[in-house]
């Protein structure tokens, strides 16, 4: 098990996991989110290449419409 911080909340996941799979497992369409990994905003093309590891900090932002 590893611990990562997602949007300020510590969470345990089974082990190292690529960011694209992490988003998919949570039902998040990567087309509609922006992600920062350890303080660096990522390009969507980077999601499959980024592996979440113990102690990582991830911020996931989804656009919200309004009127």
PDB file with SEQRES, HELIX, SHEET and CRYST1 records, atoms N, CA, C and O in Angstrom:
SEQRES   1 A   67  UNK UNK UNK UNK UNK UNK UNK UNK UNK UNK UNK UNK UNK          
SEQRES   2 A   67  UNK UNK UNK UNK UNK UNK UNK UNK UNK UNK UNK UNK UNK          
SEQRES   3 A   67  UNK UNK UNK UNK UNK UNK UNK UNK UNK UNK UNK UNK UNK          
SEQRES   4 A   67  UNK UNK UNK UNK UNK UNK UNK UNK UNK UNK UNK UNK UNK          
SEQRES   5 A   67  UNK UNK UNK UNK UNK UNK UNK UNK UNK UNK UNK UNK UNK          
SEQRES   6 A   67  UNK UNK                                                      
HELIX    1 AA1 UNK A   19  UNK A   25  1                                   7    
HELIX    2 AA2 UNK A   30  UNK A   32  5                                   3    
HELIX    3 AA3 UNK A   44  UNK A   49  5                                   6    
SHEET    1 AA1 5 UNK A   9  UNK A  13  0                                        
SHEET    2 AA1 5 UNK A   2  UNK A   6 -1                                        
SHEET    3 AA1 5 UNK A  57  UNK A  62  1                                        
SHEET    4 AA1 5 UNK A  33  UNK A  37 -1                                        
SHEET    5 AA1 5 UNK A  40  UNK A  41 -1                                        
SHEET    1 AA2 2 UNK A  17  UNK A  18  0                                        
SHEET    2 AA2 2 UNK A  51  UNK A  52 -1                                        
CRYST1    1.000    1.000    1.000  90.00  90.00  90.00 P 1           1          
ATOM      1  N   UNK A   1       0.840  -1.185   0.000  1.00  0.00           N  
ATOM      2  CA  UNK A   1       0.000   0.000   0.000  1.00  0.00           C  
ATOM      3  C   UNK A   1       0.884   1.247   0.000  1.00  0.00           C  
ATOM      4  O   UNK A   1       1.934   1.287   0.641  1.00  0.00           O  
ATOM      5  N   UNK A   2       0.431   2.259  -0.734  1.00  0.00           N  
ATOM      6  CA  UNK A   2       1.106   3.546  -0.711  1.00  0.00           C  
ATOM      7  C   UNK A   2       0.087   4.618  -0.359  1.00  0.00           C  
ATOM      8  O   UNK A   2      -1.117   4.432  -0.536  1.00  0.00           O  
ATOM      9  N   UNK A   3       0.581   5.734   0.139  1.00  0.00           N  
ATOM     10  CA  UNK A   3      -0.292   6.850   0.500  1.00  0.00           C  
ATOM     11  C   UNK A   3      -0.022   8.004  -0.445  1.00  0.00           C  
ATOM     12  O   UNK A   3       1.120   8.429  -0.622  1.00  0.00           O  
ATOM     13  N   UNK A   4      -1.095   8.509  -1.053  1.00  0.00           N  
ATOM     14  CA  UNK A   4      -1.006   9.697  -1.898  1.00  0.00           C  
ATOM     15  C   UNK A   4      -2.029  10.707  -1.389  1.00  0.00           C  
ATOM     16  O   UNK A   4      -3.039  10.338  -0.790  1.00  0.00           O  
ATOM     17  N   UNK A   5      -1.757  11.969  -1.633  1.00  0.00           N  
ATOM     18  CA  UNK A   5      -2.695  13.017  -1.243  1.00  0.00           C  
ATOM     19  C   UNK A   5      -3.413  13.482  -2.496  1.00  0.00           C  
ATOM     20  O   UNK A   5      -2.785  13.962  -3.440  1.00  0.00           O  
ATOM     21  N   UNK A   6      -4.734  13.337  -2.501  1.00  0.00           N  
ATOM     22  CA  UNK A   6      -5.568  13.717  -3.632  1.00  0.00           C  
ATOM     23  C   UNK A   6      -6.468  14.860  -3.186  1.00  0.00           C  
ATOM     24  O   UNK A   6      -7.310  14.683  -2.305  1.00  0.00           O  
ATOM     25  N   UNK A   7      -6.295  16.027  -3.788  1.00  0.00           N  
ATOM     26  CA  UNK A   7      -7.088  17.215  -3.452  1.00  0.00           C  
ATOM     27  C   UNK A   7      -7.126  17.450  -1.936  1.00  0.00           C  
ATOM     28  O   UNK A   7      -8.169  17.776  -1.369  1.00  0.00           O  
ATOM     29  N   UNK A   8      -5.976  17.278  -1.304  1.00  0.00           N  
ATOM     30  CA  UNK A   8      -5.853  17.559   0.122  1.00  0.00           C  
ATOM     31  C   UNK A   8      -6.195  16.404   1.044  1.00  0.00           C  
ATOM     32  O   UNK A   8      -5.977  16.516   2.250  1.00  0.00           O  
ATOM     33  N   UNK A   9      -6.726  15.288   0.526  1.00  0.00           N  
ATOM     34  CA  UNK A   9      -7.094  14.136   1.344  1.00  0.00           C  
ATOM     35  C   UNK A   9      -6.101  12.999   1.127  1.00  0.00           C  
ATOM     36  O   UNK A   9      -5.820  12.620  -0.010  1.00  0.00           O  
ATOM     37  N   UNK A  10      -5.573  12.461   2.218  1.00  0.00           N  
ATOM     38  CA  UNK A  10      -4.661  11.322   2.109  1.00  0.00           C  
ATOM     39  C   UNK A  10      -5.485  10.070   1.798  1.00  0.00           C  
ATOM     40  O   UNK A  10      -6.516   9.803   2.415  1.00  0.00           O  
ATOM     41  N   UNK A  11      -4.986   9.316   0.818  1.00  0.00           N  
ATOM     42  CA  UNK A  11      -5.665   8.077   0.427  1.00  0.00           C  
ATOM     43  C   UNK A  11      -4.634   6.979   0.237  1.00  0.00           C  
ATOM     44  O   UNK A  11      -3.510   7.223  -0.201  1.00  0.00           O  
ATOM     45  N   UNK A  12      -5.040   5.772   0.576  1.00  0.00           N  
ATOM     46  CA  UNK A  12      -4.175   4.629   0.350  1.00  0.00           C  
ATOM     47  C   UNK A  12      -4.621   3.918  -0.920  1.00  0.00           C  
ATOM     48  O   UNK A  12      -5.812   3.697  -1.137  1.00  0.00           O  
ATOM     49  N   UNK A  13      -3.655   3.566  -1.751  1.00  0.00           N  
ATOM     50  CA  UNK A  13      -3.937   2.769  -2.939  1.00  0.00           C  
ATOM     51  C   UNK A  13      -3.030   1.544  -2.905  1.00  0.00           C  
ATOM     52  O   UNK A  13      -2.026   1.524  -2.194  1.00  0.00           O  
ATOM     53  N   UNK A  14      -3.391   0.526  -3.679  1.00  0.00           N  
ATOM     54  CA  UNK A  14      -2.709  -0.768  -3.609  1.00  0.00           C  
ATOM     55  C   UNK A  14      -1.213  -0.697  -3.868  1.00  0.00           C  
ATOM     56  O   UNK A  14      -0.449  -1.424  -3.232  1.00  0.00           O  
ATOM     57  N   UNK A  15      -0.782   0.140  -4.763  1.00  0.00           N  
ATOM     58  CA  UNK A  15       0.640   0.239  -5.087  1.00  0.00           C  
ATOM     59  C   UNK A  15       0.822   1.267  -6.174  1.00  0.00           C  
ATOM     60  O   UNK A  15      -0.109   1.991  -6.525  1.00  0.00           O  
ATOM     61  N   UNK A  16       2.032   1.327  -6.709  1.00  0.00           N  
ATOM     62  CA  UNK A  16       2.306   2.272  -7.788  1.00  0.00           C  
ATOM     63  C   UNK A  16       1.301   2.051  -8.916  1.00  0.00           C  
ATOM     64  O   UNK A  16       1.051   0.915  -9.318  1.00  0.00           O  
ATOM     65  N   UNK A  17       0.731   3.134  -9.418  1.00  0.00           N  
ATOM     66  CA  UNK A  17      -0.324   3.076 -10.415  1.00  0.00           C  
ATOM     67  C   UNK A  17      -0.167   4.267 -11.347  1.00  0.00           C  
ATOM     68  O   UNK A  17       0.125   5.374 -10.895  1.00  0.00           O  
ATOM     69  N   UNK A  18      -0.358   4.049 -12.642  1.00  0.00           N  
ATOM     70  CA  UNK A  18      -0.242   5.189 -13.556  1.00  0.00           C  
ATOM     71  C   UNK A  18      -1.455   6.102 -13.380  1.00  0.00           C  
ATOM     72  O   UNK A  18      -2.555   5.645 -13.067  1.00  0.00           O  
ATOM     73  N   UNK A  19      -1.234   7.374 -13.582  1.00  0.00           N  
ATOM     74  CA  UNK A  19      -2.273   8.374 -13.363  1.00  0.00           C  
ATOM     75  C   UNK A  19      -3.491   8.125 -14.236  1.00  0.00           C  
ATOM     76  O   UNK A  19      -4.620   8.290 -13.772  1.00  0.00           O  
ATOM     77  N   UNK A  20      -3.293   7.734 -15.479  1.00  0.00           N  
ATOM     78  CA  UNK A  20      -4.423   7.466 -16.382  1.00  0.00           C  
ATOM     79  C   UNK A  20      -5.317   6.372 -15.812  1.00  0.00           C  
ATOM     80  O   UNK A  20      -6.542   6.493 -15.853  1.00  0.00           O  
ATOM     81  N   UNK A  21      -4.723   5.309 -15.281  1.00  0.00           N  
ATOM     82  CA  UNK A  21      -5.506   4.216 -14.684  1.00  0.00           C  
ATOM     83  C   UNK A  21      -6.198   4.673 -13.411  1.00  0.00           C  
ATOM     84  O   UNK A  21      -7.337   4.286 -13.147  1.00  0.00           O  
ATOM     85  N   UNK A  22      -5.517   5.491 -12.622  1.00  0.00           N  
ATOM     86  CA  UNK A  22      -6.108   6.025 -11.391  1.00  0.00           C  
ATOM     87  C   UNK A  22      -7.377   6.811 -11.714  1.00  0.00           C  
ATOM     88  O   UNK A  22      -8.407   6.636 -11.062  1.00  0.00           O  
ATOM     89  N   UNK A  23      -7.296   7.676 -12.721  1.00  0.00           N  
ATOM     90  CA  UNK A  23      -8.467   8.471 -13.113  1.00  0.00           C  
ATOM     91  C   UNK A  23      -9.586   7.570 -13.624  1.00  0.00           C  
ATOM     92  O   UNK A  23     -10.750   7.760 -13.273  1.00  0.00           O  
ATOM     93  N   UNK A  24      -9.235   6.596 -14.445  1.00  0.00           N  
ATOM     94  CA  UNK A  24     -10.232   5.682 -15.017  1.00  0.00           C  
ATOM     95  C   UNK A  24     -10.946   4.890 -13.924  1.00  0.00           C  
ATOM     96  O   UNK A  24     -12.166   4.734 -13.965  1.00  0.00           O  
ATOM     97  N   UNK A  25     -10.189   4.390 -12.948  1.00  0.00           N  
ATOM     98  CA  UNK A  25     -10.781   3.626 -11.846  1.00  0.00           C  
ATOM     99  C   UNK A  25     -11.773   4.450 -11.047  1.00  0.00           C  
ATOM    100  O   UNK A  25     -12.689   3.897 -10.438  1.00  0.00           O  
ATOM    101  N   UNK A  26     -11.605   5.755 -11.042  1.00  0.00           N  
ATOM    102  CA  UNK A  26     -12.502   6.640 -10.302  1.00  0.00           C  
ATOM    103  C   UNK A  26     -13.598   7.240 -11.173  1.00  0.00           C  
ATOM    104  O   UNK A  26     -14.346   8.112 -10.733  1.00  0.00           O  
ATOM    105  N   UNK A  27     -13.685   6.766 -12.412  1.00  0.00           N  
ATOM    106  CA  UNK A  27     -14.747   7.216 -13.301  1.00  0.00           C  
ATOM    107  C   UNK A  27     -14.555   8.626 -13.823  1.00  0.00           C  
ATOM    108  O   UNK A  27     -15.523   9.276 -14.218  1.00  0.00           O  
ATOM    109  N   UNK A  28     -13.318   9.112 -13.830  1.00  0.00           N  
ATOM    110  CA  UNK A  28     -13.041  10.466 -14.311  1.00  0.00           C  
ATOM    111  C   UNK A  28     -12.529  10.402 -15.741  1.00  0.00           C  
ATOM    112  O   UNK A  28     -11.540   9.726 -16.023  1.00  0.00           O  
ATOM    113  N   UNK A  29     -13.196  11.099 -16.634  1.00  0.00           N  
ATOM    114  CA  UNK A  29     -12.779  11.158 -18.029  1.00  0.00           C  
ATOM    115  C   UNK A  29     -11.641  12.153 -18.136  1.00  0.00           C  
ATOM    116  O   UNK A  29     -11.815  13.335 -17.838  1.00  0.00           O  
ATOM    117  N   UNK A  30     -10.475  11.680 -18.561  1.00  0.00           N  
ATOM    118  CA  UNK A  30      -9.307  12.557 -18.576  1.00  0.00           C  
ATOM    119  C   UNK A  30      -9.447  13.725 -19.530  1.00  0.00           C  
ATOM    120  O   UNK A  30      -8.673  14.678 -19.447  1.00  0.00           O  
ATOM    121  N   UNK A  31     -10.416  13.678 -20.437  1.00  0.00           N  
ATOM    122  CA  UNK A  31     -10.665  14.826 -21.324  1.00  0.00           C  
ATOM    123  C   UNK A  31     -11.218  16.015 -20.553  1.00  0.00           C  
ATOM    124  O   UNK A  31     -11.068  17.162 -20.973  1.00  0.00           O  
ATOM    125  N   UNK A  32     -11.856  15.735 -19.425  1.00  0.00           N  
ATOM    126  CA  UNK A  32     -12.575  16.783 -18.711  1.00  0.00           C  
ATOM    127  C   UNK A  32     -11.980  17.113 -17.341  1.00  0.00           C  
ATOM    128  O   UNK A  32     -12.677  17.639 -16.473  1.00  0.00           O  
ATOM    129  N   UNK A  33     -10.698  16.806 -17.146  1.00  0.00           N  
ATOM    130  CA  UNK A  33     -10.031  17.168 -15.896  1.00  0.00           C  
ATOM    131  C   UNK A  33      -8.677  17.792 -16.192  1.00  0.00           C  
ATOM    132  O   UNK A  33      -8.071  17.550 -17.235  1.00  0.00           O  
ATOM    133  N   UNK A  34      -8.231  18.586 -15.264  1.00  0.00           N  
ATOM    134  CA  UNK A  34      -6.852  19.094 -15.282  1.00  0.00           C  
ATOM    135  C   UNK A  34      -6.184  18.520 -14.043  1.00  0.00           C  
ATOM    136  O   UNK A  34      -6.803  18.434 -12.982  1.00  0.00           O  
ATOM    137  N   UNK A  35      -4.915  18.124 -14.175  1.00  0.00           N  
ATOM    138  CA  UNK A  35      -4.232  17.461 -13.071  1.00  0.00           C  
ATOM    139  C   UNK A  35      -2.859  18.098 -12.830  1.00  0.00           C  
ATOM    140  O   UNK A  35      -2.097  18.362 -13.760  1.00  0.00           O  
ATOM    141  N   UNK A  36      -2.579  18.332 -11.554  1.00  0.00           N  
ATOM    142  CA  UNK A  36      -1.229  18.738 -11.134  1.00  0.00           C  
ATOM    143  C   UNK A  36      -0.666  17.587 -10.307  1.00  0.00           C  
ATOM    144  O   UNK A  36      -1.341  17.036  -9.438  1.00  0.00           O  
ATOM    145  N   UNK A  37       0.574  17.240 -10.595  1.00  0.00           N  
ATOM    146  CA  UNK A  37       1.248  16.139  -9.887  1.00  0.00           C  
ATOM    147  C   UNK A  37       2.491  16.716  -9.222  1.00  0.00           C  
ATOM    148  O   UNK A  37       3.411  17.185  -9.893  1.00  0.00           O  
ATOM    149  N   UNK A  38       2.503  16.674  -7.913  1.00  0.00           N  
ATOM    150  CA  UNK A  38       3.618  17.238  -7.135  1.00  0.00           C  
ATOM    151  C   UNK A  38       3.927  18.677  -7.542  1.00  0.00           C  
ATOM    152  O   UNK A  38       5.087  19.067  -7.674  1.00  0.00           O  
ATOM    153  N   UNK A  39       2.854  19.461  -7.740  1.00  0.00           N  
ATOM    154  CA  UNK A  39       2.998  20.884  -8.026  1.00  0.00           C  
ATOM    155  C   UNK A  39       3.180  21.251  -9.479  1.00  0.00           C  
ATOM    156  O   UNK A  39       3.258  22.435  -9.806  1.00  0.00           O  
ATOM    157  N   UNK A  40       3.250  20.267 -10.363  1.00  0.00           N  
ATOM    158  CA  UNK A  40       3.437  20.541 -11.785  1.00  0.00           C  
ATOM    159  C   UNK A  40       2.173  20.179 -12.557  1.00  0.00           C  
ATOM    160  O   UNK A  40       1.702  19.043 -12.499  1.00  0.00           O  
ATOM    161  N   UNK A  41       1.629  21.158 -13.283  1.00  0.00           N  
ATOM    162  CA  UNK A  41       0.445  20.900 -14.108  1.00  0.00           C  
ATOM    163  C   UNK A  41       0.868  20.028 -15.288  1.00  0.00           C  
ATOM    164  O   UNK A  41       1.852  20.314 -15.972  1.00  0.00           O  
ATOM    165  N   UNK A  42       0.108  18.965 -15.510  1.00  0.00           N  
ATOM    166  CA  UNK A  42       0.457  17.989 -16.540  1.00  0.00           C  
ATOM    167  C   UNK A  42      -0.337  18.191 -17.819  1.00  0.00           C  
ATOM    168  O   UNK A  42      -1.474  18.662 -17.794  1.00  0.00           O  
ATOM    169  N   UNK A  43       0.274  17.829 -18.927  1.00  0.00           N  
ATOM    170  CA  UNK A  43      -0.435  17.724 -20.197  1.00  0.00           C  
ATOM    171  C   UNK A  43      -1.197  16.393 -20.172  1.00  0.00           C  
ATOM    172  O   UNK A  43      -0.738  15.431 -19.557  1.00  0.00           O  
ATOM    173  N   UNK A  44      -2.336  16.336 -20.823  1.00  0.00           N  
ATOM    174  CA  UNK A  44      -3.115  15.099 -20.846  1.00  0.00           C  
ATOM    175  C   UNK A  44      -2.306  13.936 -21.425  1.00  0.00           C  
ATOM    176  O   UNK A  44      -2.492  12.787 -21.024  1.00  0.00           O  
ATOM    177  N   UNK A  45      -1.422  14.231 -22.352  1.00  0.00           N  
ATOM    178  CA  UNK A  45      -0.600  13.173 -22.947  1.00  0.00           C  
ATOM    179  C   UNK A  45       0.392  12.579 -21.947  1.00  0.00           C  
ATOM    180  O   UNK A  45       0.937  11.501 -22.180  1.00  0.00           O  
ATOM    181  N   UNK A  46       0.627  13.282 -20.831  1.00  0.00           N  
ATOM    182  CA  UNK A  46       1.545  12.781 -19.800  1.00  0.00           C  
ATOM    183  C   UNK A  46       0.877  11.801 -18.837  1.00  0.00           C  
ATOM    184  O   UNK A  46       1.574  11.049 -18.156  1.00  0.00           O  
ATOM    185  N   UNK A  47      -0.439  11.792 -18.763  1.00  0.00           N  
ATOM    186  CA  UNK A  47      -1.140  10.983 -17.765  1.00  0.00           C  
ATOM    187  C   UNK A  47      -0.716   9.514 -17.777  1.00  0.00           C  
ATOM    188  O   UNK A  47      -0.499   8.950 -16.705  1.00  0.00           O  
ATOM    189  N   UNK A  48      -0.588   8.865 -18.945  1.00  0.00           N  
ATOM    190  CA  UNK A  48      -0.186   7.449 -18.922  1.00  0.00           C  
ATOM    191  C   UNK A  48       1.267   7.239 -18.481  1.00  0.00           C  
ATOM    192  O   UNK A  48       1.630   6.143 -18.052  1.00  0.00           O  
ATOM    193  N   UNK A  49       2.092   8.277 -18.582  1.00  0.00           N  
ATOM    194  CA  UNK A  49       3.517   8.139 -18.244  1.00  0.00           C  
ATOM    195  C   UNK A  49       3.831   8.480 -16.790  1.00  0.00           C  
ATOM    196  O   UNK A  49       4.937   8.219 -16.318  1.00  0.00           O  
ATOM    197  N   UNK A  50       2.871   9.058 -16.079  1.00  0.00           N  
ATOM    198  CA  UNK A  50       3.099   9.443 -14.686  1.00  0.00           C  
ATOM    199  C   UNK A  50       2.640   8.312 -13.774  1.00  0.00           C  
ATOM    200  O   UNK A  50       1.490   7.879 -13.841  1.00  0.00           O  
ATOM    201  N   UNK A  51       3.536   7.840 -12.931  1.00  0.00           N  
ATOM    202  CA  UNK A  51       3.210   6.784 -11.979  1.00  0.00           C  
ATOM    203  C   UNK A  51       3.084   7.390 -10.589  1.00  0.00           C  
ATOM    204  O   UNK A  51       3.980   8.086 -10.112  1.00  0.00           O  
ATOM    205  N   UNK A  52       1.955   7.111  -9.951  1.00  0.00           N  
ATOM    206  CA  UNK A  52       1.746   7.591  -8.586  1.00  0.00           C  
ATOM    207  C   UNK A  52       2.569   6.739  -7.637  1.00  0.00           C  
ATOM    208  O   UNK A  52       2.551   5.510  -7.701  1.00  0.00           O  
ATOM    209  N   UNK A  53       3.286   7.412  -6.761  1.00  0.00           N  
ATOM    210  CA  UNK A  53       4.155   6.732  -5.802  1.00  0.00           C  
ATOM    211  C   UNK A  53       3.886   7.264  -4.392  1.00  0.00           C  
ATOM    212  O   UNK A  53       3.247   8.302  -4.218  1.00  0.00           O  
ATOM    213  N   UNK A  54       4.375   6.552  -3.415  1.00  0.00           N  
ATOM    214  CA  UNK A  54       4.146   6.924  -2.023  1.00  0.00           C  
ATOM    215  C   UNK A  54       4.562   8.377  -1.773  1.00  0.00           C  
ATOM    216  O   UNK A  54       5.668   8.788  -2.124  1.00  0.00           O  
ATOM    217  N   UNK A  55       3.664   9.137  -1.166  1.00  0.00           N  
ATOM    218  CA  UNK A  55       3.952  10.522  -0.810  1.00  0.00           C  
ATOM    219  C   UNK A  55       3.597  11.547  -1.869  1.00  0.00           C  
ATOM    220  O   UNK A  55       3.703  12.747  -1.617  1.00  0.00           O  
ATOM    221  N   UNK A  56       3.177  11.104  -3.052  1.00  0.00           N  
ATOM    222  CA  UNK A  56       2.828  12.053  -4.113  1.00  0.00           C  
ATOM    223  C   UNK A  56       1.614  12.892  -3.730  1.00  0.00           C  
ATOM    224  O   UNK A  56       0.760  12.474  -2.948  1.00  0.00           O  
ATOM    225  N   UNK A  57       1.567  14.087  -4.307  1.00  0.00           N  
ATOM    226  CA  UNK A  57       0.448  15.012  -4.106  1.00  0.00           C  
ATOM    227  C   UNK A  57      -0.163  15.292  -5.471  1.00  0.00           C  
ATOM    228  O   UNK A  57       0.524  15.706  -6.404  1.00  0.00           O  
ATOM    229  N   UNK A  58      -1.466  15.058  -5.568  1.00  0.00           N  
ATOM    230  CA  UNK A  58      -2.182  15.226  -6.839  1.00  0.00           C  
ATOM    231  C   UNK A  58      -3.377  16.147  -6.605  1.00  0.00           C  
ATOM    232  O   UNK A  58      -4.125  15.992  -5.640  1.00  0.00           O  
ATOM    233  N   UNK A  59      -3.533  17.097  -7.500  1.00  0.00           N  
ATOM    234  CA  UNK A  59      -4.719  17.962  -7.503  1.00  0.00           C  
ATOM    235  C   UNK A  59      -5.460  17.695  -8.792  1.00  0.00           C  
ATOM    236  O   UNK A  59      -4.882  17.770  -9.876  1.00  0.00           O  
ATOM    237  N   UNK A  60      -6.753  17.380  -8.677  1.00  0.00           N  
ATOM    238  CA  UNK A  60      -7.592  17.099  -9.844  1.00  0.00           C  
ATOM    239  C   UNK A  60      -8.703  18.136  -9.866  1.00  0.00           C  
ATOM    240  O   UNK A  60      -9.435  18.295  -8.889  1.00  0.00           O  
ATOM    241  N   UNK A  61      -8.826  18.841 -10.989  1.00  0.00           N  
ATOM    242  CA  UNK A  61      -9.818  19.904 -11.121  1.00  0.00           C  
ATOM    243  C   UNK A  61     -10.732  19.576 -12.290  1.00  0.00           C  
ATOM    244  O   UNK A  61     -10.276  19.221 -13.377  1.00  0.00           O  
ATOM    245  N   UNK A  62     -12.030  19.702 -12.044  1.00  0.00           N  
ATOM    246  CA  UNK A  62     -13.019  19.519 -13.105  1.00  0.00           C  
ATOM    247  C   UNK A  62     -13.754  20.844 -13.330  1.00  0.00           C  
ATOM    248  O   UNK A  62     -14.086  21.543 -12.373  1.00  0.00           O  
ATOM    249  N   UNK A  63     -14.005  21.182 -14.587  1.00  0.00           N  
ATOM    250  CA  UNK A  63     -14.742  22.420 -14.835  1.00  0.00           C  
ATOM    251  C   UNK A  63     -16.186  22.288 -14.359  1.00  0.00           C  
ATOM    252  O   UNK A  63     -16.791  21.217 -14.416  1.00  0.00           O  
ATOM    253  N   UNK A  64     -16.713  23.416 -13.887  1.00  0.00           N  
ATOM    254  CA  UNK A  64     -18.088  23.451 -13.421  1.00  0.00           C  
ATOM    255  C   UNK A  64     -18.792  24.545 -14.207  1.00  0.00           C  
ATOM    256  O   UNK A  64     -18.343  25.691 -14.237  1.00  0.00           O  
ATOM    257  N   UNK A  65     -19.899  24.180 -14.844  1.00  0.00           N  
ATOM    258  CA  UNK A  65     -20.671  25.165 -15.614  1.00  0.00           C  
ATOM    259  C   UNK A  65     -21.661  25.884 -14.709  1.00  0.00           C  
ATOM    260  O   UNK A  65     -22.050  25.378 -13.656  1.00  0.00           O  
ATOM    261  N   UNK A  66     -22.040  27.021 -15.124  1.00  0.00           N  
ATOM    262  CA  UNK A  66     -23.007  27.783 -14.343  1.00  0.00           C  
ATOM    263  C   UNK A  66     -23.577  28.896 -15.194  1.00  0.00           C  
ATOM    264  O   UNK A  66     -23.195  29.082 -16.350  1.00  0.00           O  
ATOM    265  N   UNK A  67     -24.458  29.600 -14.627  1.00  0.00           N  
ATOM    266  CA  UNK A  67     -25.051  30.661 -15.418  1.00  0.00           C  
ATOM    267  C   UNK A  67     -25.537  31.791 -14.602  1.00  0.00           C  
ATOM    268  O   UNK A  67     -26.064  32.763 -15.144  1.00  0.00           O  
TER     269      UNK A  67                                                      
END                                                                             
